[in-house]
Structure formats: C-alpha cells, structure tokens
Amino acid sequence: MVSSQRSREEEGVKKVAVFGLGFVGLPLALSFAIRGCEVYGVDVNADLIAELNEGITHHLEHYHNTPIQKVLKDQLEAGRFKATTDAADALANCNNIIMTVGIPVVNGEHLFDHVESAARAIGKGLKPNDLVLVRSTLVPGMTQNYIRPILEKESGLKADDDFYLAYSSERIAEGKAFEEFENMPTLVSGVDRASRDRAMELLGIVTKADLVPCSSMEVVETAKVMENISRDVDIAMVNEFARFTKALGVDTFEVIRVANTHKRVKLLLPVPVLGGYCIPNALHYLTPKAEEMEVPLPLLRLARDINEHVPQFVVSMVTRNLPVLAKEAKVAVFGIAMKDFSNDDRLSPALQVIELLQTTGIKVAAFDPAVPTRHSFKVDSLQEALEGAHGIVVLAKQDGIDYNNFSLFNKYLSAAGQPFIVDTRNVYERKVVEAGGFILETL
Ligand SMILES: NC(=O)c1ccc[n+]([C@@H]2O[C@H](COP(=O)([O-])OP(=O)(O)OC[C@H]3O[C@@H](n4cnc5c(N)ncnc54)[C@H](O)[C@@H]3O)[C@@H](O)[C@H]2O)c1
C-alpha cells in the first residue's frame, strides 16, 4: 500500500501532465485546463508543439459550441495549458501524469515504441506520490507487466509503495471528445485501491458520468479491446447482410431500419470498411495474448477479414459502371476521412479504396475540406474533383461538400455514358439520384 504521508493534493489546483497530444490527448488536456487545472501537454513531435503553442490545431472538436481552436487559445492565454517537448520539466511541475500515446499496428505487427519511450520518459522524472494514469489502448496485461517495470526501473520507485499507478480505458469517439470525456461512463482500476481511488479523484474533475471501479487493470484493458472488436464483428455482419440484400434487390438501409424496430435487435449500418485507429487495430491487441495462451479466435479474425475486403467490393461497384476502360476513366471522390465529419484519415477506408481504384488504372481526384493531410490525388474544390470524371464515389460525409448539387455535377462530369454515384455513406435517396439522371450504387 502507498504510504500514508502521501499528499492528497490539498493545494487545490491540480497539476496534470498529459503525454501524447493527439486525438485523445489534446482535448483531454484541454478538458482539465478548462476546469482550472494547470496542464502540461507533452509530445515528441516538435512541429505539433510549436503549432499548439501558437493556438493552431486541425482537430474538429467542440466544447459545447466553442471550437477547439478557441478553447486552445483561451487556455494558452489563461496560462492553464502549455505544450512542450520537455518531459522532464513537465514532470518536475506535475504530480498527475496521464499517458495517451498509441500502439500503431504496421502490417499486422504492433509497435510498442511509443508506449515504451513515454514510459521511460515518465519513469525518469517520476517523484514519490505521483500518479501515473495510463489511458492508451493496450494489449491486456500491459500496464502491470510492461509499463510498470519500465516506470519502476527508470525511477527506482515502487508502484503501490512509492507512486500510484492506474489504468482507465479511453472510450471517446473523435468529434465528440469533450462531450464524451464528460458524459461517458469510465472504467478504472489500479495496482492497488489507493491508486484506483486517486485515479478516480483525478478523472472526476472532468467526468460527470459513472466512474466504474474494476477489480484489476487487466479487466479494464480487456474490456476496452473487446468493446472495439465487438463493433468490428457487428459491422462485418451487416456488411455481409448488405451483400445479400443487394443481390436480392432490396434496400439494405431500409431492411436495417425496419429490423431495428425489434426491441432486442440493434443492427449497425454497413460501412465501406472500418477506418481510424481504434477498431481495425483492436484485434491485433488481443491476438498476441490469445496466441500466447493458445486461444483460437476464428470468428474475430473472420470479421476483420470481411471488413478488410469491403474496399474491393466498393471498387467493383465503380468498375462495372464505367463507360470507358479503367485506364481512360476518372472518378471524383467526396470525403477521405476515416469516418463522417472527421479530419482524421489514419487507416481510412477511403485511402484503401483510392489505392485500389488507382491500381486498376482509374484516375482519382478527391475532395475533402476537413482533412489536412497532403495526398497527390487530393484537389482543392468540388469542381476540380468533378472535372471530366465519369462518376462520383462518396466515402465520407463532410461539411463543406454539397452532395446534392446535381447541376454542378452535370456541368463538370464527363458526357460519356450515364454518370453514376457510388454511395457508401447513405447520403442519397434513390429516387432523387435517379431523377437527376444518375445510376446509384449502394452497399
Ligand atoms: N482516436 C480515438 O478516437 C481514440 C479513442 C479511444 C482510445 N484511443 C486510444 O488512445 C490512444 C491515443 O490515440 P490518439 O488517436 O490520440 O493517437 P495520436 O496518434 O493522435 O496521438 C498520439 C500522440 O502521441 C505522441 N507521442 C508518441 N510517442 C510519445 C512520447 N514518447 N511522449 C509523448 N508523446 C508521444 C505522438 O507524437 C502523437 O501526437 C491510443 O492508444 C488509442 O488506441 C483513441
């Protein structure tokens, strides 16, 4: 147990260091700052830090109706938030340390480098009575068996004796971060009860929803990965249903809508494939442990496989409607974000679809006003995307795209053949599209 002389931070103002200022870390850090904490945001990306300290971020979050850009500027001006690459300085000034760095998966292999380097940096500056609260999504068991030994080795301190160590999974969806930090029930556990209680006290500054105490950090880590995988499986199922309804000639979205009138049925909508950081990666966080324990996961692997093949299905809807050979064809893509109304294109299904279209020889011009990433196929306006294209592929909804401007479409699209729209986001009503002279393909 932690020694009783520990300070319970009676000084009033909590000092919080957040390691990793990405889609989770930045709005989380600002959520603490808004509520009066003094927050150091630490990241290894010096360009990101420079931008943040100038009040620049490309995220599309809102705190109530205030855009994150304004929240950031206000908190910088109030002196409650500071972004830095100097981990040692942040740790010297803070006794609540939150880790939000990720575990990227590259070619099916997870990379622990970020977690390892963040844990090392935190360990080096750790002081007695500090709280380390891990919020990254992890392979179950990692806080105890991977992060804890690094922290203890680097600091020379012992968790549950000299410092507090806890795990709380992060459940927010990008675009709803501020709201969900506040209102999403949150699971918490620690190496001991004191660590868990201290983490709950810290989390309670931002989270008004239930803080659910759990018996071990492994329970929380496992629940998080399973939550993500369950969505992967649910979506694989409806993607498969969608193929059936399409072959049958009935409207998939209508079938799902009416099936969901059953009180115990809750089908999700089909999507071109799950993108983003969390869901596609989740199975890869479970498999190392499952393999170690020789637990087969055939259903979960199949679901991932089905979802990974959906982009090919989207491409087949394009190619069968082309009035010319693929190598002479062009399509306009609307939206490349990993989900609707997001600026995040990491592991975006749109990028996979575009790559496959290009592999078949089709020229792609994609417009997405929200995603800042540079890509050779990206253009700056809807007109440029449409110019000479034979059809439109809708891969994400975004503000700033007029999806129903059929007169603009007709003005710029190629006159060859009948134009088509491949709608993977349930944007269109069939009769409207067909009245506009377009073929409509849906999942
Ligand atoms: N994005 C989401 O919607 C979401 C939702 C729930 C949970 N999560 C989980 O939260 C974690 C973070 O996700 P994210 O989307 O914010 O990732 P991100 O890639 O946007 O941000 C991670 C940040 O960590 C920084 N970083 C890497 N190594 C570092 C180090 N040693 N010290 C300090 N900073 C370092 C990176 O430069 C980057 O800015 C992941 O584990 C993810 O699975 C994400």
The ligand as an ORCA input file, in Angstrom:
! r2SCAN-3c Opt
* xyz 0 1
  N      -8.539      8.419    -31.529
  C      -9.572      7.935    -30.846
  O     -10.740      8.224    -31.145
  C      -9.343      7.054    -29.639
  C     -10.446      6.682    -28.873
  C     -10.256      5.886    -27.766
  C      -8.976      5.437    -27.457
  N      -7.914      5.783    -28.242
  C      -6.584      5.321    -27.848
  O      -5.912      6.439    -27.279
  C      -4.531      6.388    -27.604
  C      -4.133      7.649    -28.357
  O      -4.828      7.711    -29.578
  P      -4.783      9.020    -30.496
  O      -5.798      8.823    -31.544
  O      -4.825     10.221    -29.635
  O      -3.317      8.878    -31.106
  P      -2.490     10.008    -31.870
  O      -1.558      9.295    -32.789
  O      -3.424     11.030    -32.426
  O      -1.669     10.707    -30.715
  C      -0.588     10.113    -30.067
  C       0.427     11.213    -29.820
  O       1.454     10.645    -29.001
  C       2.670     11.266    -29.367
  N       3.786     10.501    -28.837
  C       4.378      9.386    -29.331
  N       5.379      8.993    -28.516
  C       5.407      9.871    -27.473
  C       6.209     10.000    -26.318
  N       7.183      9.128    -26.057
  N       5.985     11.024    -25.483
  C       4.996     11.926    -25.732
  N       4.198     11.860    -26.827
  C       4.403     10.834    -27.686
  C       2.588     11.326    -30.879
  O       3.506     12.270    -31.408
  C       1.118     11.724    -31.084
  O       0.967     13.132    -31.178
  C      -4.345      5.109    -28.414
  O      -3.984      4.072    -27.550
  C      -5.721      4.845    -28.993
  O      -5.920      3.490    -29.290
  C      -8.073      6.600    -29.310
*
